[in-house]
């Protein structure tokens, strides 16, 4: 029994050993297989790190080692795609293309197949086979790939079309890449955007701006148009594009850049006007014209009150001169202020456009200009007109004042130059209302001559409308009332002086502005003034308007002019179509103005001659 038990015990021990042996022999073989997978994964991760560092030679070797160690591993498709890509990156785009095409013949998953198709398109592009590249990439995009591939496909098509000079198609694909930028390459996108904007012609840019009004990518196009216009000296057009940029894309980086680097310097104009005191109403009228002229223009009007005190005016002028953007002064009005201001501006080297009628202001220096209705051109216009009408004998009846003396002297000189006769020259005290005694010497000289005709055919009265009306009322029943009565712009009655207008029936006088002139430029200005201020402009508002518009006209061609260059440019201005009253500057920098010859008929101011004109200064 013991022997049997011993045999049975050994039998079961042998069976147990046989049962255990397989498990003991399989366990050692499983461990090496797991280690191999881990080593393969490590090779792939190492290859990826080398790829990201752009060490493509080493990366390719690691991918190859990975595939040899685990050709069916979970990263096998990605490793093959990387190897095909790296061939191209190392310069072998034909080899890259062949590997991508070989991959497509395999059973790839969808993402890998899409990656391979993009790689084929990219390889064709690098091999300058753009038609094949476009065909492959357009097919890829039609397959609705992931966002990263959509970005890359559209970006690469943008690059292809730029190489072909097809800017509009390039822009269309760059727009399609924009929504996927978060999954794409910001640096590549910016590069393509810059290339497109710089490559496009101005005409192509304008077409794109028109086609894609609200696309964010239109902002750099508008900025480029503004830059091109500014570089070519077309500043008005540049401002138009900048305005569109600010209106459509106010928060864009392009708008911020333009504001900082392209926005034209706002030149400051120092306006020296009487804004308080007895003549502030005159200053206000001039200011209205100035503000209308500056509307929408890149200039800043800075007003200083010059109430008739030359010291206050000069102090204000010097205070404005501290502004580095100050380009020029305009004003003042009174003779004393104008003389001091002109000398101060000349000393500071800052141009000044005087509005005063004081003669000789521009003699202060080459920085001083003058835009004003001066005495001499008025006299020239009156005598020229009447002389051409057959008048040869004249008389003058003037106030015994500086104004009267100036005009009487100029009148006498002009008559002499034309070979006419000044038959009488009388004066009266300023402020006279009863002219019975003052007119007696003049009436005595009006007696008919030897041939029975009056001793003069035209009477010049350089005074304001109320004074001239009072004189003519006293002459109402006298033959002297039938001669031509001539006057300066002061003779013009205001709109509310209807009774005076009746007393002034038939008089002839000059002015530098006439609101009923049918000239389209005049009517456009009158309409703009009415819209802004509710009433018609006059000569004073027009004087301010012309001065500021001339400054803006100079700045349109060169917005960053120095003060010295501004003086030269201003003097070289010829006639400006939208300012028909301005004919240019004389060599001594006085504005030649187109003077109207006006009369009063049936109580209304009308033109006595068909069109304004001015005689060239002699």
DAKABEL-V540022 format. One record per pair of residues at least 4 apart in sequence whose ideal C-beta (glycine too) atoms are under 6 Angstrom apart, sorted by the first residue. I is the first residue (numbers start at 1). GAP is how many residues later the second one is. D is the distance in Angstrom with one decimal. If there is no record, write none. Layout:
BEGIN
I:GAP:D + I:GAP:D
END
This chain:
BEGIN
20:4:6.0 + 40:26:5.4 + 40:29:4.4 + 40:30:3.6 + 40:33:5.3 + 43:19:5.5 + 43:22:5.2 + 43:23:4.1 + 44:22:4.6 + 44:31:4.5 + 46:16:5.2 + 47:12:5.0 + 47:15:3.4 + 47:16:4.6 + 50:5:4.5 + 50:8:4.7 + 50:9:3.7 + 51:8:4.2 + 55:4:5.8 + 56:30:4.8 + 56:33:5.3 + 56:34:5.4 + 60:23:6.0 + 60:26:4.7 + 63:16:4.4 + 63:19:5.3 + 63:20:5.1 + 66:13:5.4 + 67:4:5.4 + 67:12:5.4 + 75:4:5.5 + 77:31:6.0 + 77:35:4.4 + 80:23:5.7 + 81:34:5.3 + 84:12:5.2 + 84:15:3.7 + 84:16:4.9 + 84:35:5.8 + 87:5:4.6 + 87:8:4.4 + 87:9:4.1 + 88:5:4.6 + 88:8:3.4 + 88:35:5.8 + 93:30:4.9 + 93:33:4.2 + 93:34:5.2 + 96:27:4.8 + 97:26:3.8 + 100:16:4.9 + 100:19:4.2 + 100:20:4.7 + 103:13:4.7 + 104:12:5.1 + 108:4:4.1 + 108:5:4.4 + 114:31:4.7 + 114:35:5.7 + 117:23:4.7 + 118:22:5.7 + 118:31:5.6 + 120:16:5.3 + 121:12:5.0 + 121:15:3.8 + 121:16:4.1 + 124:5:4.4 + 124:8:4.4 + 124:9:3.7 + 125:8:4.1 + 125:35:6.0 + 130:30:5.1 + 133:27:5.9 + 134:4:6.0 + 134:26:5.8 + 137:16:4.9 + 137:19:6.0 + 137:20:5.3 + 140:5:6.0 + 140:13:5.2 + 141:12:4.9 + 145:4:3.7 + 145:5:5.6 + 147:33:4.4 + 147:36:3.8 + 148:35:4.4 + 149:4:5.9 + 150:30:4.9 + 151:4:5.9 + 151:26:5.1 + 151:29:3.9 + 151:32:5.8 + 151:33:3.1 + 154:19:4.5 + 154:22:4.4 + 154:23:3.8 + 155:22:4.8 + 155:33:5.7 + 157:16:4.3 + 158:12:4.8 + 158:15:4.5 + 158:16:4.6 + 158:34:5.1 + 161:5:4.3 + 161:8:4.3 + 161:9:3.8 + 162:8:4.7 + 162:33:5.8 + 167:33:4.7 + 167:37:4.8 + 170:26:5.6 + 171:37:5.5 + 174:18:5.8 + 175:40:5.8 + 175:42:5.7 + 180:4:5.5 + 181:8:5.7 + 195:4:5.8 + 197:23:5.0 + 197:27:4.7 + 200:4:4.2 + 200:5:4.9 + 202:26:5.5 + 205:16:5.0 + 205:19:5.9 + 205:20:5.2 + 208:4:5.9 + 208:13:5.5 + 209:9:5.7 + 209:12:5.3 + 212:6:5.1 + 219:30:4.2 + 219:33:4.3 + 219:35:4.2 + 220:34:5.5 + 222:19:5.2 + 222:22:5.5 + 222:23:4.1 + 223:31:4.3 + 223:35:5.7 + 225:16:4.3 + 226:12:4.8 + 226:15:3.9 + 226:16:4.7 + 226:36:5.7 + 229:5:4.3 + 229:8:4.2 + 229:9:3.8 + 230:8:4.1 + 235:321:5.7 + 235:324:5.2 + 236:320:5.4 + 242:16:5.4 + 244:4:6.0 + 245:10:5.4 + 245:13:5.8 + 246:4:5.7 + 246:9:5.5 + 249:6:5.5 + 250:5:5.7 + 257:4:5.7 + 258:4:4.3 + 259:4:5.1 + 264:34:4.7 + 264:295:4.1 + 265:295:5.7 + 266:32:5.2 + 266:34:4.9 + 267:32:5.2 + 267:58:6.0 + 267:60:4.1 + 268:32:4.7 + 268:34:5.3 + 268:55:5.2 + 268:57:4.4 + 268:58:4.5 + 269:30:5.7 + 269:32:5.4 + 269:61:6.0 + 270:32:5.4 + 270:50:3.9 + 270:56:5.7 + 270:59:4.4 + 271:30:5.5 + 271:32:4.7 + 271:59:5.3 + 271:60:6.0 + 272:32:5.4 + 272:34:4.7 + 272:57:6.0 + 272:59:3.4 + 272:60:4.1 + 273:10:3.9 + 273:13:5.7 + 273:14:5.9 + 273:58:5.3 + 274:5:4.8 + 274:6:5.5 + 274:9:4.0 + 274:32:5.7 + 274:33:5.4 + 275:5:5.7 + 275:8:4.9 + 275:30:4.3 + 276:4:5.2 + 276:29:5.5 + 276:31:5.0 + 277:30:3.9 + 277:31:5.9 + 282:258:5.9 + 285:255:4.1 + 285:256:4.8 + 286:254:5.2 + 286:258:3.7 + 288:245:5.7 + 288:253:5.1 + 289:252:3.6 + 289:253:5.9 + 289:255:3.4 + 289:256:3.5 + 290:11:5.8 + 290:254:4.1 + 290:258:4.8 + 292:237:6.0 + 292:240:5.7 + 292:253:5.9 + 293:252:4.6 + 293:255:3.7 + 293:256:4.5 + 294:5:5.3 + 294:7:5.3 + 294:254:5.5 + 297:255:4.8 + 302:18:6.0 + 304:12:3.6 + 306:7:3.9 + 306:26:4.2 + 306:31:5.3 + 308:26:5.6 + 310:26:4.9 + 310:27:4.9 + 310:30:4.3 + 313:19:5.5 + 313:24:4.3 + 313:28:5.6 + 314:26:5.2 + 314:30:5.1 + 317:24:5.5 + 317:27:5.5 + 320:6:5.7 + 321:27:5.2 + 321:29:5.9 + 327:239:5.8 + 328:23:4.2 + 329:16:5.6 + 329:23:4.2 + 330:23:4.8 + 330:217:4.9 + 331:24:5.2 + 332:5:4.2 + 332:6:5.5 + 332:9:5.6 + 333:22:5.5 + 333:23:5.5 + 335:21:5.7 + 335:23:3.9 + 337:4:5.8 + 338:16:5.0 + 338:18:3.5 + 338:20:5.3 + 338:23:5.7 + 342:10:5.8 + 342:19:5.1 + 342:22:4.1 + 342:26:4.7 + 343:21:5.1 + 345:5:5.1 + 345:7:3.8 + 346:18:4.8 + 346:19:3.6 + 346:21:5.0 + 346:22:5.9 + 350:213:5.7 + 351:16:4.8 + 351:212:6.0 + 351:215:5.8 + 351:216:4.9 + 352:16:5.4 + 353:16:4.6 + 353:18:5.8 + 353:194:5.2 + 354:7:4.9 + 354:16:4.6 + 355:17:5.7 + 355:188:6.0 + 357:15:4.9 + 361:9:5.3 + 362:6:4.8 + 362:8:5.4 + 362:226:5.1 + 362:227:4.6 + 362:228:5.9 + 364:4:4.7 + 367:200:5.7 + 369:220:4.5 + 370:220:4.8 + 371:176:5.2 + 371:220:4.2 + 373:116:5.8 + 373:139:4.6 + 375:31:5.4 + 375:32:5.6 + 375:35:5.5 + 376:34:5.4 + 377:218:5.9 + 377:237:5.6 + 378:110:5.3 + 378:132:4.4 + 379:31:4.5 + 379:32:5.3 + 379:35:5.0 + 380:4:5.7 + 380:34:6.0 + 380:235:4.3 + 381:129:5.1 + 381:214:4.7 + 382:104:4.8 + 383:4:5.6 + 383:31:4.6 + 384:231:5.6 + 385:212:5.5 + 386:5:4.1 + 386:72:5.2 + 387:31:5.3 + 391:66:4.7 + 391:67:4.9 + 392:28:5.1 + 393:28:4.7 + 393:30:4.9 + 393:63:4.4 + 393:64:5.4 + 394:21:5.5 + 394:28:5.4 + 394:62:5.6 + 394:64:5.1 + 395:28:5.5 + 395:29:3.8 + 395:61:4.2 + 395:64:5.1 + 396:12:5.3 + 396:15:5.4 + 396:29:5.0 + 396:64:4.4 + 397:29:5.2 + 397:45:5.6 + 397:64:5.1 + 398:6:3.6 + 398:10:4.6 + 398:29:5.6 + 398:64:5.2 + 399:5:3.8 + 399:31:4.6 + 399:64:5.6 + 400:27:4.3 + 400:29:5.8 + 401:29:4.7 + 404:4:5.9 + 404:58:5.9 + 407:4:5.9 + 407:55:3.7 + 411:49:5.4 + 412:10:5.5 + 415:5:4.5 + 415:7:5.0 + 423:32:4.8 + 423:33:4.1 + 424:18:5.8 + 424:21:4.1 + 426:15:5.2 + 426:16:4.7 + 428:4:5.0 + 428:10:3.8 + 432:6:5.9 + 433:37:5.8 + 435:4:4.8 + 435:36:5.3 + 435:39:5.2 + 439:4:5.5 + 445:10:5.8 + 446:8:5.8 + 446:9:5.7 + 446:34:5.2 + 448:4:5.0 + 448:6:6.0 + 449:4:6.0 + 449:6:5.6 + 457:26:5.7 + 458:25:5.9 + 458:26:4.2 + 458:28:5.7 + 459:24:5.4 + 459:26:5.3 + 460:26:4.6 + 461:7:5.1 + 461:26:5.5 + 462:26:5.0 + 463:4:4.2 + 463:5:5.5 + 464:26:4.3 + 465:4:6.0 + 465:26:5.5 + 465:28:4.4 + 465:35:5.2 + 468:19:5.9 + 468:23:5.3 + 469:31:4.6 + 469:34:3.9 + 469:35:5.5 + 472:31:5.6 + 473:30:5.6 + 475:5:5.2 + 475:6:4.3 + 476:5:6.0 + 485:22:4.5 + 486:22:5.4 + 487:4:3.2 + 487:20:5.9 + 487:22:4.0 + 489:21:5.8 + 489:22:4.5 + 491:18:4.1 + 492:19:5.7 + 493:4:3.9 + 493:7:4.5 + 493:8:4.6 + 501:99:5.6 + 501:102:4.5 + 502:101:5.2 + 504:96:5.0 + 505:95:5.5 + 507:93:5.9 + 508:91:5.2 + 508:100:5.3 + 509:89:5.7 + 510:85:4.9 + 511:85:5.1 + 511:87:5.7 + 512:27:5.4 + 512:69:5.8 + 512:81:4.8 + 512:83:5.9 + 513:26:4.2 + 513:29:4.5 + 514:82:4.5 + 515:11:5.3 + 515:21:4.9 + 517:5:4.3 + 519:61:5.4 + 521:57:5.2 + 521:59:5.1 + 529:4:5.9 + 529:8:4.2 + 537:4:4.2 + 537:5:5.5 + 546:33:5.5 + 546:36:5.6 + 549:30:5.8 + 553:23:5.9 + 554:15:4.7 + 554:16:5.5 + 555:4:5.1 + 561:4:4.6 + 561:5:4.5 + 566:4:6.0 + 571:14:5.2 + 571:18:5.9 + 574:10:5.1 + 575:8:5.4 + 575:9:6.0 + 576:6:5.7 + 581:12:5.7 + 581:13:5.3 + 583:9:4.2 + 583:11:5.7 + 584:8:5.5 + 585:4:5.3 + 585:6:5.8 + 586:4:4.9 + 586:6:5.9 + 586:31:5.7 + 592:22:5.7 + 594:18:4.0 + 594:20:5.5 + 595:17:5.8 + 595:19:5.3 + 596:16:4.6 + 597:11:4.6 + 597:12:4.2 + 598:7:5.6 + 598:10:5.9 + 599:7:5.9 + 599:9:4.0 + 600:5:5.8 + 601:5:5.2
END
